[in-house]
Each structure stands twice: as structure tokens, then as C-alpha cells.
Amino acid sequence: MTAYFPEISRGIPLKLRRISSEADVAVVAGNVSGLKLKLLTMDEDSKAAISGEPVVLIGYPTGIDAILARSSEDTLRSIAASTNGDLTGVMAELARRRLIRPVNTQGHIGDVLKDKIVYDAQTTSAGSGGPLFNSEGKVIAVNVAMLRDFGGSNFALPIRYAERLLAQ
């Protein structure tokens, strides 16, 4: 696996560290020293997620397709010519050109359940793993699923599941 970050001109190799036995979430690790990435603050307080409160979802729904869709035709032709369509090469070239940028959407929490948060910030397939932020800018959950035909039903796992994995 390789991770790509906005404004970072290369991919970061990742290794799987832990997979949760409770939820559909895992921890990966990679060497990001020297990249000047901002650490995200997590908030597992029971008052961090409240029905009706605003949220922001950040991620890469539809993966590389959405990244390419936001590029110009000239850029797409240039990348295709230099990589011969090889996916690894395409990702490396997008990173080199600093074209990897996440999608940000806003919405509201519809319901807070013991094992999930239901919210309506837009997302689509391949958006799993993106952080869900509360109005204080803290990560309260990790996006895991959505129902295509019902816009108010995106699901995220409360951050406590990830916190448990990180603490092991």
C-alpha cells in the first residue's frame, strides 16, 4: 500500500499494523517524518457527536477517478502519455504534480448510535477511511459506508474504535 497526501510530491509506503476485531477499521503505518503534516486531533468524548450538529467529511470518494476528473484535459493527456496508463505511474505522476487533493463535504449528524454515527455529508463509493470532523475541527469518526439511494444515510465508526487500535 502507498499513501498520498496533498502537497507531497511522492507516495509513502505503508504497512498494515492492526485490524480491529470489533469494527471495519485498521491501522497502517508509514514514515512521514520530515513531511510537515499536521496531526489530526481526535475527540472520543460522548458529547463530541450530537444529532443535528454540523460535520465535515474529508476523503477520496471514487479514488483516482475523482482526482483525474478534476484535472485538465491537457494534464490527463500528458500523464497518460508519460505513464502508459500504469496505475502506479499515474498516482506517482499525480503526486509529483501535486494534484492529489481530497474532497471536502459538509453535512449534519442525523443520529448517534452506540456503534455508528449516521450523517448526511455527501460521499460515494471508495470514500471509506475518511475522517469525519465535528464543528470544533476534531475527528469524531471514520467513514465506513453509505446507502446509495438515501442521501441521509452515511455511516461512520466512532473514533474510539481507532483509538483502541492505536493504543495497543
Chimera marker file (.cmm) of the C-alpha trace (Angstrom):
<marker_set name="trace">
<marker id="1" x="0.000" y="0.000" z="0.000" r="1" g="1" b="0" radius="0.5"/>
<marker id="2" x="1.052" y="3.560" z="-0.643" r="1" g="1" b="0" radius="0.5"/>
<marker id="3" x="-0.395" y="6.734" z="0.884" r="1" g="1" b="0" radius="0.5"/>
<marker id="4" x="-0.530" y="10.044" z="-0.924" r="1" g="1" b="0" radius="0.5"/>
<marker id="5" x="-1.009" y="13.408" z="0.753" r="1" g="1" b="0" radius="0.5"/>
<marker id="6" x="-1.897" y="16.843" z="-0.649" r="1" g="1" b="0" radius="0.5"/>
<marker id="7" x="1.174" y="18.912" z="-1.477" r="1" g="1" b="0" radius="0.5"/>
<marker id="8" x="3.526" y="15.931" z="-1.009" r="1" g="1" b="0" radius="0.5"/>
<marker id="9" x="5.277" y="15.050" z="-4.262" r="1" g="1" b="0" radius="0.5"/>
<marker id="10" x="5.782" y="11.344" z="-3.563" r="1" g="1" b="0" radius="0.5"/>
<marker id="11" x="3.924" y="8.362" z="-2.191" r="1" g="1" b="0" radius="0.5"/>
<marker id="12" x="4.618" y="6.966" z="1.276" r="1" g="1" b="0" radius="0.5"/>
<marker id="13" x="4.870" y="3.150" z="1.563" r="1" g="1" b="0" radius="0.5"/>
<marker id="14" x="2.552" y="1.756" z="4.258" r="1" g="1" b="0" radius="0.5"/>
<marker id="15" x="2.489" y="-1.405" z="6.333" r="1" g="1" b="0" radius="0.5"/>
<marker id="16" x="-0.576" y="-2.912" z="7.963" r="1" g="1" b="0" radius="0.5"/>
<marker id="17" x="-0.215" y="-2.794" z="11.768" r="1" g="1" b="0" radius="0.5"/>
<marker id="18" x="-3.570" y="-3.872" z="13.211" r="1" g="1" b="0" radius="0.5"/>
<marker id="19" x="-7.068" y="-4.830" z="12.130" r="1" g="1" b="0" radius="0.5"/>
<marker id="20" x="-9.961" y="-4.366" z="14.528" r="1" g="1" b="0" radius="0.5"/>
<marker id="21" x="-11.878" y="-7.463" z="15.553" r="1" g="1" b="0" radius="0.5"/>
<marker id="22" x="-14.808" y="-5.198" z="16.552" r="1" g="1" b="0" radius="0.5"/>
<marker id="23" x="-15.230" y="-2.939" z="13.537" r="1" g="1" b="0" radius="0.5"/>
<marker id="24" x="-14.271" y="-2.454" z="9.890" r="1" g="1" b="0" radius="0.5"/>
<marker id="25" x="-11.192" y="-0.362" z="10.628" r="1" g="1" b="0" radius="0.5"/>
<marker id="26" x="-7.436" y="-0.933" z="10.526" r="1" g="1" b="0" radius="0.5"/>
<marker id="27" x="-4.245" y="0.909" z="11.405" r="1" g="1" b="0" radius="0.5"/>
<marker id="28" x="-1.448" y="1.350" z="8.881" r="1" g="1" b="0" radius="0.5"/>
<marker id="29" x="1.957" y="2.943" z="9.420" r="1" g="1" b="0" radius="0.5"/>
<marker id="30" x="4.454" y="4.714" z="7.226" r="1" g="1" b="0" radius="0.5"/>
<marker id="31" x="7.433" y="7.009" z="7.662" r="1" g="1" b="0" radius="0.5"/>
<marker id="32" x="6.090" y="10.559" z="7.368" r="1" g="1" b="0" radius="0.5"/>
<marker id="33" x="8.931" y="12.241" z="9.256" r="1" g="1" b="0" radius="0.5"/>
<marker id="34" x="10.066" y="15.441" z="7.617" r="1" g="1" b="0" radius="0.5"/>
<marker id="35" x="6.842" y="15.908" z="5.639" r="1" g="1" b="0" radius="0.5"/>
<marker id="36" x="5.410" y="18.665" z="7.846" r="1" g="1" b="0" radius="0.5"/>
<marker id="37" x="1.986" y="17.033" z="8.038" r="1" g="1" b="0" radius="0.5"/>
<marker id="38" x="-0.465" y="18.416" z="10.573" r="1" g="1" b="0" radius="0.5"/>
<marker id="39" x="-1.628" y="15.859" z="13.127" r="1" g="1" b="0" radius="0.5"/>
<marker id="40" x="-5.371" y="15.426" z="13.477" r="1" g="1" b="0" radius="0.5"/>
<marker id="41" x="-6.959" y="15.808" z="16.905" r="1" g="1" b="0" radius="0.5"/>
<marker id="42" x="-9.365" y="13.032" z="17.840" r="1" g="1" b="0" radius="0.5"/>
<marker id="43" x="-12.310" y="13.507" z="20.188" r="1" g="1" b="0" radius="0.5"/>
<marker id="44" x="-13.953" y="10.393" z="21.608" r="1" g="1" b="0" radius="0.5"/>
<marker id="45" x="-15.963" y="12.306" z="24.219" r="1" g="1" b="0" radius="0.5"/>
<marker id="46" x="-19.621" y="11.283" z="24.200" r="1" g="1" b="0" radius="0.5"/>
<marker id="47" x="-20.541" y="14.944" z="23.584" r="1" g="1" b="0" radius="0.5"/>
<marker id="48" x="-18.295" y="15.211" z="20.504" r="1" g="1" b="0" radius="0.5"/>
<marker id="49" x="-21.044" y="13.833" z="18.237" r="1" g="1" b="0" radius="0.5"/>
<marker id="50" x="-24.546" y="15.245" z="18.732" r="1" g="1" b="0" radius="0.5"/>
<marker id="51" x="-27.563" y="14.768" z="16.457" r="1" g="1" b="0" radius="0.5"/>
<marker id="52" x="-28.210" y="17.871" z="14.373" r="1" g="1" b="0" radius="0.5"/>
<marker id="53" x="-24.659" y="19.209" z="14.713" r="1" g="1" b="0" radius="0.5"/>
<marker id="54" x="-22.627" y="20.077" z="11.597" r="1" g="1" b="0" radius="0.5"/>
<marker id="55" x="-19.855" y="17.814" z="10.313" r="1" g="1" b="0" radius="0.5"/>
<marker id="56" x="-17.196" y="17.909" z="7.603" r="1" g="1" b="0" radius="0.5"/>
<marker id="57" x="-16.062" y="14.780" z="5.772" r="1" g="1" b="0" radius="0.5"/>
<marker id="58" x="-12.701" y="14.660" z="4.025" r="1" g="1" b="0" radius="0.5"/>
<marker id="59" x="-11.683" y="11.868" z="1.704" r="1" g="1" b="0" radius="0.5"/>
<marker id="60" x="-11.159" y="10.483" z="-1.745" r="1" g="1" b="0" radius="0.5"/>
<marker id="61" x="-14.531" y="9.070" z="-2.827" r="1" g="1" b="0" radius="0.5"/>
<marker id="62" x="-14.229" y="7.168" z="-6.112" r="1" g="1" b="0" radius="0.5"/>
<marker id="63" x="-10.457" y="7.239" z="-5.571" r="1" g="1" b="0" radius="0.5"/>
<marker id="64" x="-8.299" y="8.093" z="-8.546" r="1" g="1" b="0" radius="0.5"/>
<marker id="65" x="-11.325" y="8.714" z="-10.797" r="1" g="1" b="0" radius="0.5"/>
<marker id="66" x="-12.307" y="11.848" z="-8.846" r="1" g="1" b="0" radius="0.5"/>
<marker id="67" x="-8.720" y="13.097" z="-8.799" r="1" g="1" b="0" radius="0.5"/>
<marker id="68" x="-8.422" y="12.674" z="-12.559" r="1" g="1" b="0" radius="0.5"/>
<marker id="69" x="-11.848" y="14.248" z="-13.167" r="1" g="1" b="0" radius="0.5"/>
<marker id="70" x="-10.610" y="17.458" z="-11.536" r="1" g="1" b="0" radius="0.5"/>
<marker id="71" x="-7.570" y="17.652" z="-13.837" r="1" g="1" b="0" radius="0.5"/>
<marker id="72" x="-7.455" y="19.467" z="-17.163" r="1" g="1" b="0" radius="0.5"/>
<marker id="73" x="-7.603" y="17.587" z="-20.468" r="1" g="1" b="0" radius="0.5"/>
<marker id="74" x="-4.010" y="18.607" z="-21.256" r="1" g="1" b="0" radius="0.5"/>
<marker id="75" x="-2.833" y="17.269" z="-17.906" r="1" g="1" b="0" radius="0.5"/>
<marker id="76" x="-4.686" y="13.991" z="-18.430" r="1" g="1" b="0" radius="0.5"/>
<marker id="77" x="-3.134" y="13.515" z="-21.881" r="1" g="1" b="0" radius="0.5"/>
<marker id="78" x="0.337" y="14.308" z="-20.552" r="1" g="1" b="0" radius="0.5"/>
<marker id="79" x="0.001" y="11.891" z="-17.628" r="1" g="1" b="0" radius="0.5"/>
<marker id="80" x="-1.401" y="9.142" z="-19.870" r="1" g="1" b="0" radius="0.5"/>
<marker id="81" x="1.468" y="9.579" z="-22.333" r="1" g="1" b="0" radius="0.5"/>
<marker id="82" x="4.178" y="9.536" z="-19.663" r="1" g="1" b="0" radius="0.5"/>
<marker id="83" x="2.795" y="6.543" z="-17.733" r="1" g="1" b="0" radius="0.5"/>
<marker id="84" x="1.215" y="4.397" z="-20.462" r="1" g="1" b="0" radius="0.5"/>
<marker id="85" x="-1.826" y="4.143" z="-18.171" r="1" g="1" b="0" radius="0.5"/>
<marker id="86" x="0.052" y="2.221" z="-15.445" r="1" g="1" b="0" radius="0.5"/>
<marker id="87" x="-1.904" y="2.941" z="-12.235" r="1" g="1" b="0" radius="0.5"/>
<marker id="88" x="1.190" y="3.134" z="-10.027" r="1" g="1" b="0" radius="0.5"/>
<marker id="89" x="2.793" y="5.514" z="-12.506" r="1" g="1" b="0" radius="0.5"/>
<marker id="90" x="-0.376" y="7.616" z="-12.737" r="1" g="1" b="0" radius="0.5"/>
<marker id="91" x="-0.516" y="8.021" z="-8.950" r="1" g="1" b="0" radius="0.5"/>
<marker id="92" x="3.199" y="8.869" z="-8.787" r="1" g="1" b="0" radius="0.5"/>
<marker id="93" x="2.770" y="11.460" z="-11.531" r="1" g="1" b="0" radius="0.5"/>
<marker id="94" x="-0.297" y="12.998" z="-9.863" r="1" g="1" b="0" radius="0.5"/>
<marker id="95" x="1.703" y="13.281" z="-6.631" r="1" g="1" b="0" radius="0.5"/>
<marker id="96" x="4.724" y="14.745" z="-8.434" r="1" g="1" b="0" radius="0.5"/>
<marker id="97" x="2.460" y="17.401" z="-9.953" r="1" g="1" b="0" radius="0.5"/>
<marker id="98" x="0.812" y="17.970" z="-6.540" r="1" g="1" b="0" radius="0.5"/>
<marker id="99" x="-2.628" y="17.161" z="-7.930" r="1" g="1" b="0" radius="0.5"/>
<marker id="100" x="-3.750" y="14.838" z="-5.137" r="1" g="1" b="0" radius="0.5"/>
<marker id="101" x="-6.335" y="16.785" z="-3.160" r="1" g="1" b="0" radius="0.5"/>
<marker id="102" x="-9.174" y="15.401" z="-1.048" r="1" g="1" b="0" radius="0.5"/>
<marker id="103" x="-12.845" y="16.195" z="-1.475" r="1" g="1" b="0" radius="0.5"/>
<marker id="104" x="-14.450" y="18.081" z="1.434" r="1" g="1" b="0" radius="0.5"/>
<marker id="105" x="-18.187" y="17.925" z="2.047" r="1" g="1" b="0" radius="0.5"/>
<marker id="106" x="-20.394" y="19.307" z="4.784" r="1" g="1" b="0" radius="0.5"/>
<marker id="107" x="-23.495" y="17.941" z="6.402" r="1" g="1" b="0" radius="0.5"/>
<marker id="108" x="-25.161" y="17.192" z="9.716" r="1" g="1" b="0" radius="0.5"/>
<marker id="109" x="-25.322" y="14.301" z="12.129" r="1" g="1" b="0" radius="0.5"/>
<marker id="110" x="-28.642" y="12.503" z="11.830" r="1" g="1" b="0" radius="0.5"/>
<marker id="111" x="-28.206" y="10.019" z="14.650" r="1" g="1" b="0" radius="0.5"/>
<marker id="112" x="-25.606" y="8.863" z="17.131" r="1" g="1" b="0" radius="0.5"/>
<marker id="113" x="-25.764" y="5.164" z="17.936" r="1" g="1" b="0" radius="0.5"/>
<marker id="114" x="-23.517" y="3.054" z="20.147" r="1" g="1" b="0" radius="0.5"/>
<marker id="115" x="-21.520" y="1.668" z="17.235" r="1" g="1" b="0" radius="0.5"/>
<marker id="116" x="-22.034" y="4.241" z="14.467" r="1" g="1" b="0" radius="0.5"/>
<marker id="117" x="-22.748" y="7.832" z="13.583" r="1" g="1" b="0" radius="0.5"/>
<marker id="118" x="-25.286" y="8.484" z="10.826" r="1" g="1" b="0" radius="0.5"/>
<marker id="119" x="-24.712" y="11.687" z="8.843" r="1" g="1" b="0" radius="0.5"/>
<marker id="120" x="-25.562" y="13.300" z="5.504" r="1" g="1" b="0" radius="0.5"/>
<marker id="121" x="-22.320" y="14.885" z="4.214" r="1" g="1" b="0" radius="0.5"/>
<marker id="122" x="-22.058" y="13.740" z="0.605" r="1" g="1" b="0" radius="0.5"/>
<marker id="123" x="-19.797" y="10.837" z="-0.250" r="1" g="1" b="0" radius="0.5"/>
<marker id="124" x="-19.801" y="7.858" z="-2.580" r="1" g="1" b="0" radius="0.5"/>
<marker id="125" x="-18.068" y="4.524" z="-3.044" r="1" g="1" b="0" radius="0.5"/>
<marker id="126" x="-14.373" y="4.316" z="-2.113" r="1" g="1" b="0" radius="0.5"/>
<marker id="127" x="-14.785" y="7.087" z="0.474" r="1" g="1" b="0" radius="0.5"/>
<marker id="128" x="-14.225" y="4.744" z="3.406" r="1" g="1" b="0" radius="0.5"/>
<marker id="129" x="-11.480" y="5.701" z="5.803" r="1" g="1" b="0" radius="0.5"/>
<marker id="130" x="-12.012" y="9.434" z="5.553" r="1" g="1" b="0" radius="0.5"/>
<marker id="131" x="-12.150" y="11.391" z="8.811" r="1" g="1" b="0" radius="0.5"/>
<marker id="132" x="-15.441" y="12.933" z="9.973" r="1" g="1" b="0" radius="0.5"/>
<marker id="133" x="-14.848" y="16.211" z="11.819" r="1" g="1" b="0" radius="0.5"/>
<marker id="134" x="-17.153" y="17.954" z="14.295" r="1" g="1" b="0" radius="0.5"/>
<marker id="135" x="-17.653" y="21.731" z="14.452" r="1" g="1" b="0" radius="0.5"/>
<marker id="136" x="-14.563" y="22.038" z="16.678" r="1" g="1" b="0" radius="0.5"/>
<marker id="137" x="-12.355" y="20.573" z="13.938" r="1" g="1" b="0" radius="0.5"/>
<marker id="138" x="-11.761" y="17.322" z="15.801" r="1" g="1" b="0" radius="0.5"/>
<marker id="139" x="-12.078" y="13.857" z="14.300" r="1" g="1" b="0" radius="0.5"/>
<marker id="140" x="-15.104" y="12.116" z="15.792" r="1" g="1" b="0" radius="0.5"/>
<marker id="141" x="-15.435" y="9.169" z="13.408" r="1" g="1" b="0" radius="0.5"/>
<marker id="142" x="-14.126" y="7.298" z="10.375" r="1" g="1" b="0" radius="0.5"/>
<marker id="143" x="-16.347" y="6.997" z="7.292" r="1" g="1" b="0" radius="0.5"/>
<marker id="144" x="-17.212" y="3.352" z="6.555" r="1" g="1" b="0" radius="0.5"/>
<marker id="145" x="-20.373" y="3.017" z="4.477" r="1" g="1" b="0" radius="0.5"/>
<marker id="146" x="-23.185" y="4.719" z="2.615" r="1" g="1" b="0" radius="0.5"/>
<marker id="147" x="-26.571" y="3.857" z="1.182" r="1" g="1" b="0" radius="0.5"/>
<marker id="148" x="-26.700" y="4.953" z="-2.453" r="1" g="1" b="0" radius="0.5"/>
<marker id="149" x="-30.413" y="5.625" z="-2.679" r="1" g="1" b="0" radius="0.5"/>
<marker id="150" x="-30.819" y="7.509" z="0.578" r="1" g="1" b="0" radius="0.5"/>
<marker id="151" x="-28.817" y="10.722" z="0.973" r="1" g="1" b="0" radius="0.5"/>
<marker id="152" x="-29.184" y="10.888" z="4.733" r="1" g="1" b="0" radius="0.5"/>
<marker id="153" x="-27.519" y="7.603" z="5.482" r="1" g="1" b="0" radius="0.5"/>
<marker id="154" x="-23.776" y="7.661" z="5.518" r="1" g="1" b="0" radius="0.5"/>
<marker id="155" x="-22.192" y="5.739" z="8.342" r="1" g="1" b="0" radius="0.5"/>
<marker id="156" x="-19.048" y="6.339" z="10.337" r="1" g="1" b="0" radius="0.5"/>
<marker id="157" x="-17.435" y="4.413" z="13.164" r="1" g="1" b="0" radius="0.5"/>
<marker id="158" x="-16.883" y="6.483" z="16.301" r="1" g="1" b="0" radius="0.5"/>
<marker id="159" x="-13.211" y="7.328" z="16.708" r="1" g="1" b="0" radius="0.5"/>
<marker id="160" x="-12.954" y="5.261" z="19.890" r="1" g="1" b="0" radius="0.5"/>
<marker id="161" x="-12.596" y="2.157" z="17.693" r="1" g="1" b="0" radius="0.5"/>
<marker id="162" x="-9.497" y="3.627" z="16.041" r="1" g="1" b="0" radius="0.5"/>
<marker id="163" x="-8.194" y="4.959" z="19.372" r="1" g="1" b="0" radius="0.5"/>
<marker id="164" x="-8.310" y="1.432" z="20.820" r="1" g="1" b="0" radius="0.5"/>
<marker id="165" x="-6.236" y="0.121" z="17.925" r="1" g="1" b="0" radius="0.5"/>
<marker id="166" x="-3.698" y="2.921" z="18.277" r="1" g="1" b="0" radius="0.5"/>
<marker id="167" x="-3.316" y="2.270" z="21.994" r="1" g="1" b="0" radius="0.5"/>
<marker id="168" x="-2.457" y="-1.424" z="21.553" r="1" g="1" b="0" radius="0.5"/>
<link id1="1" id2="2" r="1" g="1" b="0" radius="0.2"/>
<link id1="2" id2="3" r="1" g="1" b="0" radius="0.2"/>
<link id1="3" id2="4" r="1" g="1" b="0" radius="0.2"/>
<link id1="4" id2="5" r="1" g="1" b="0" radius="0.2"/>
<link id1="5" id2="6" r="1" g="1" b="0" radius="0.2"/>
<link id1="6" id2="7" r="1" g="1" b="0" radius="0.2"/>
<link id1="7" id2="8" r="1" g="1" b="0" radius="0.2"/>
<link id1="8" id2="9" r="1" g="1" b="0" radius="0.2"/>
<link id1="9" id2="10" r="1" g="1" b="0" radius="0.2"/>
<link id1="10" id2="11" r="1" g="1" b="0" radius="0.2"/>
<link id1="11" id2="12" r="1" g="1" b="0" radius="0.2"/>
<link id1="12" id2="13" r="1" g="1" b="0" radius="0.2"/>
<link id1="13" id2="14" r="1" g="1" b="0" radius="0.2"/>
<link id1="14" id2="15" r="1" g="1" b="0" radius="0.2"/>
<link id1="15" id2="16" r="1" g="1" b="0" radius="0.2"/>
<link id1="16" id2="17" r="1" g="1" b="0" radius="0.2"/>
<link id1="17" id2="18" r="1" g="1" b="0" radius="0.2"/>
<link id1="18" id2="19" r="1" g="1" b="0" radius="0.2"/>
<link id1="19" id2="20" r="1" g="1" b="0" radius="0.2"/>
<link id1="20" id2="21" r="1" g="1" b="0" radius="0.2"/>
<link id1="21" id2="22" r="1" g="1" b="0" radius="0.2"/>
<link id1="22" id2="23" r="1" g="1" b="0" radius="0.2"/>
<link id1="23" id2="24" r="1" g="1" b="0" radius="0.2"/>
<link id1="24" id2="25" r="1" g="1" b="0" radius="0.2"/>
<link id1="25" id2="26" r="1" g="1" b="0" radius="0.2"/>
<link id1="26" id2="27" r="1" g="1" b="0" radius="0.2"/>
<link id1="27" id2="28" r="1" g="1" b="0" radius="0.2"/>
<link id1="28" id2="29" r="1" g="1" b="0" radius="0.2"/>
<link id1="29" id2="30" r="1" g="1" b="0" radius="0.2"/>
<link id1="30" id2="31" r="1" g="1" b="0" radius="0.2"/>
<link id1="31" id2="32" r="1" g="1" b="0" radius="0.2"/>
<link id1="32" id2="33" r="1" g="1" b="0" radius="0.2"/>
<link id1="33" id2="34" r="1" g="1" b="0" radius="0.2"/>
<link id1="34" id2="35" r="1" g="1" b="0" radius="0.2"/>
<link id1="35" id2="36" r="1" g="1" b="0" radius="0.2"/>
<link id1="36" id2="37" r="1" g="1" b="0" radius="0.2"/>
<link id1="37" id2="38" r="1" g="1" b="0" radius="0.2"/>
<link id1="38" id2="39" r="1" g="1" b="0" radius="0.2"/>
<link id1="39" id2="40" r="1" g="1" b="0" radius="0.2"/>
<link id1="40" id2="41" r="1" g="1" b="0" radius="0.2"/>
<link id1="41" id2="42" r="1" g="1" b="0" radius="0.2"/>
<link id1="42" id2="43" r="1" g="1" b="0" radius="0.2"/>
<link id1="43" id2="44" r="1" g="1" b="0" radius="0.2"/>
<link id1="44" id2="45" r="1" g="1" b="0" radius="0.2"/>
<link id1="45" id2="46" r="1" g="1" b="0" radius="0.2"/>
<link id1="46" id2="47" r="1" g="1" b="0" radius="0.2"/>
<link id1="47" id2="48" r="1" g="1" b="0" radius="0.2"/>
<link id1="48" id2="49" r="1" g="1" b="0" radius="0.2"/>
<link id1="49" id2="50" r="1" g="1" b="0" radius="0.2"/>
<link id1="50" id2="51" r="1" g="1" b="0" radius="0.2"/>
<link id1="51" id2="52" r="1" g="1" b="0" radius="0.2"/>
<link id1="52" id2="53" r="1" g="1" b="0" radius="0.2"/>
<link id1="53" id2="54" r="1" g="1" b="0" radius="0.2"/>
<link id1="54" id2="55" r="1" g="1" b="0" radius="0.2"/>
<link id1="55" id2="56" r="1" g="1" b="0" radius="0.2"/>
<link id1="56" id2="57" r="1" g="1" b="0" radius="0.2"/>
<link id1="57" id2="58" r="1" g="1" b="0" radius="0.2"/>
<link id1="58" id2="59" r="1" g="1" b="0" radius="0.2"/>
<link id1="59" id2="60" r="1" g="1" b="0" radius="0.2"/>
<link id1="60" id2="61" r="1" g="1" b="0" radius="0.2"/>
<link id1="61" id2="62" r="1" g="1" b="0" radius="0.2"/>
<link id1="62" id2="63" r="1" g="1" b="0" radius="0.2"/>
<link id1="63" id2="64" r="1" g="1" b="0" radius="0.2"/>
<link id1="64" id2="65" r="1" g="1" b="0" radius="0.2"/>
<link id1="65" id2="66" r="1" g="1" b="0" radius="0.2"/>
<link id1="66" id2="67" r="1" g="1" b="0" radius="0.2"/>
<link id1="67" id2="68" r="1" g="1" b="0" radius="0.2"/>
<link id1="68" id2="69" r="1" g="1" b="0" radius="0.2"/>
<link id1="69" id2="70" r="1" g="1" b="0" radius="0.2"/>
<link id1="70" id2="71" r="1" g="1" b="0" radius="0.2"/>
<link id1="71" id2="72" r="1" g="1" b="0" radius="0.2"/>
<link id1="72" id2="73" r="1" g="1" b="0" radius="0.2"/>
<link id1="73" id2="74" r="1" g="1" b="0" radius="0.2"/>
<link id1="74" id2="75" r="1" g="1" b="0" radius="0.2"/>
<link id1="75" id2="76" r="1" g="1" b="0" radius="0.2"/>
<link id1="76" id2="77" r="1" g="1" b="0" radius="0.2"/>
<link id1="77" id2="78" r="1" g="1" b="0" radius="0.2"/>
<link id1="78" id2="79" r="1" g="1" b="0" radius="0.2"/>
<link id1="79" id2="80" r="1" g="1" b="0" radius="0.2"/>
<link id1="80" id2="81" r="1" g="1" b="0" radius="0.2"/>
<link id1="81" id2="82" r="1" g="1" b="0" radius="0.2"/>
<link id1="82" id2="83" r="1" g="1" b="0" radius="0.2"/>
<link id1="83" id2="84" r="1" g="1" b="0" radius="0.2"/>
<link id1="84" id2="85" r="1" g="1" b="0" radius="0.2"/>
<link id1="85" id2="86" r="1" g="1" b="0" radius="0.2"/>
<link id1="86" id2="87" r="1" g="1" b="0" radius="0.2"/>
<link id1="87" id2="88" r="1" g="1" b="0" radius="0.2"/>
<link id1="88" id2="89" r="1" g="1" b="0" radius="0.2"/>
<link id1="89" id2="90" r="1" g="1" b="0" radius="0.2"/>
<link id1="90" id2="91" r="1" g="1" b="0" radius="0.2"/>
<link id1="91" id2="92" r="1" g="1" b="0" radius="0.2"/>
<link id1="92" id2="93" r="1" g="1" b="0" radius="0.2"/>
<link id1="93" id2="94" r="1" g="1" b="0" radius="0.2"/>
<link id1="94" id2="95" r="1" g="1" b="0" radius="0.2"/>
<link id1="95" id2="96" r="1" g="1" b="0" radius="0.2"/>
<link id1="96" id2="97" r="1" g="1" b="0" radius="0.2"/>
<link id1="97" id2="98" r="1" g="1" b="0" radius="0.2"/>
<link id1="98" id2="99" r="1" g="1" b="0" radius="0.2"/>
<link id1="99" id2="100" r="1" g="1" b="0" radius="0.2"/>
<link id1="100" id2="101" r="1" g="1" b="0" radius="0.2"/>
<link id1="101" id2="102" r="1" g="1" b="0" radius="0.2"/>
<link id1="102" id2="103" r="1" g="1" b="0" radius="0.2"/>
<link id1="103" id2="104" r="1" g="1" b="0" radius="0.2"/>
<link id1="104" id2="105" r="1" g="1" b="0" radius="0.2"/>
<link id1="105" id2="106" r="1" g="1" b="0" radius="0.2"/>
<link id1="106" id2="107" r="1" g="1" b="0" radius="0.2"/>
<link id1="107" id2="108" r="1" g="1" b="0" radius="0.2"/>
<link id1="108" id2="109" r="1" g="1" b="0" radius="0.2"/>
<link id1="109" id2="110" r="1" g="1" b="0" radius="0.2"/>
<link id1="110" id2="111" r="1" g="1" b="0" radius="0.2"/>
<link id1="111" id2="112" r="1" g="1" b="0" radius="0.2"/>
<link id1="112" id2="113" r="1" g="1" b="0" radius="0.2"/>
<link id1="113" id2="114" r="1" g="1" b="0" radius="0.2"/>
<link id1="114" id2="115" r="1" g="1" b="0" radius="0.2"/>
<link id1="115" id2="116" r="1" g="1" b="0" radius="0.2"/>
<link id1="116" id2="117" r="1" g="1" b="0" radius="0.2"/>
<link id1="117" id2="118" r="1" g="1" b="0" radius="0.2"/>
<link id1="118" id2="119" r="1" g="1" b="0" radius="0.2"/>
<link id1="119" id2="120" r="1" g="1" b="0" radius="0.2"/>
<link id1="120" id2="121" r="1" g="1" b="0" radius="0.2"/>
<link id1="121" id2="122" r="1" g="1" b="0" radius="0.2"/>
<link id1="122" id2="123" r="1" g="1" b="0" radius="0.2"/>
<link id1="123" id2="124" r="1" g="1" b="0" radius="0.2"/>
<link id1="124" id2="125" r="1" g="1" b="0" radius="0.2"/>
<link id1="125" id2="126" r="1" g="1" b="0" radius="0.2"/>
<link id1="126" id2="127" r="1" g="1" b="0" radius="0.2"/>
<link id1="127" id2="128" r="1" g="1" b="0" radius="0.2"/>
<link id1="128" id2="129" r="1" g="1" b="0" radius="0.2"/>
<link id1="129" id2="130" r="1" g="1" b="0" radius="0.2"/>
<link id1="130" id2="131" r="1" g="1" b="0" radius="0.2"/>
<link id1="131" id2="132" r="1" g="1" b="0" radius="0.2"/>
<link id1="132" id2="133" r="1" g="1" b="0" radius="0.2"/>
<link id1="133" id2="134" r="1" g="1" b="0" radius="0.2"/>
<link id1="134" id2="135" r="1" g="1" b="0" radius="0.2"/>
<link id1="135" id2="136" r="1" g="1" b="0" radius="0.2"/>
<link id1="136" id2="137" r="1" g="1" b="0" radius="0.2"/>
<link id1="137" id2="138" r="1" g="1" b="0" radius="0.2"/>
<link id1="138" id2="139" r="1" g="1" b="0" radius="0.2"/>
<link id1="139" id2="140" r="1" g="1" b="0" radius="0.2"/>
<link id1="140" id2="141" r="1" g="1" b="0" radius="0.2"/>
<link id1="141" id2="142" r="1" g="1" b="0" radius="0.2"/>
<link id1="142" id2="143" r="1" g="1" b="0" radius="0.2"/>
<link id1="143" id2="144" r="1" g="1" b="0" radius="0.2"/>
<link id1="144" id2="145" r="1" g="1" b="0" radius="0.2"/>
<link id1="145" id2="146" r="1" g="1" b="0" radius="0.2"/>
<link id1="146" id2="147" r="1" g="1" b="0" radius="0.2"/>
<link id1="147" id2="148" r="1" g="1" b="0" radius="0.2"/>
<link id1="148" id2="149" r="1" g="1" b="0" radius="0.2"/>
<link id1="149" id2="150" r="1" g="1" b="0" radius="0.2"/>
<link id1="150" id2="151" r="1" g="1" b="0" radius="0.2"/>
<link id1="151" id2="152" r="1" g="1" b="0" radius="0.2"/>
<link id1="152" id2="153" r="1" g="1" b="0" radius="0.2"/>
<link id1="153" id2="154" r="1" g="1" b="0" radius="0.2"/>
<link id1="154" id2="155" r="1" g="1" b="0" radius="0.2"/>
<link id1="155" id2="156" r="1" g="1" b="0" radius="0.2"/>
<link id1="156" id2="157" r="1" g="1" b="0" radius="0.2"/>
<link id1="157" id2="158" r="1" g="1" b="0" radius="0.2"/>
<link id1="158" id2="159" r="1" g="1" b="0" radius="0.2"/>
<link id1="159" id2="160" r="1" g="1" b="0" radius="0.2"/>
<link id1="160" id2="161" r="1" g="1" b="0" radius="0.2"/>
<link id1="161" id2="162" r="1" g="1" b="0" radius="0.2"/>
<link id1="162" id2="163" r="1" g="1" b="0" radius="0.2"/>
<link id1="163" id2="164" r="1" g="1" b="0" radius="0.2"/>
<link id1="164" id2="165" r="1" g="1" b="0" radius="0.2"/>
<link id1="165" id2="166" r="1" g="1" b="0" radius="0.2"/>
<link id1="166" id2="167" r="1" g="1" b="0" radius="0.2"/>
<link id1="167" id2="168" r="1" g="1" b="0" radius="0.2"/>
</marker_set>
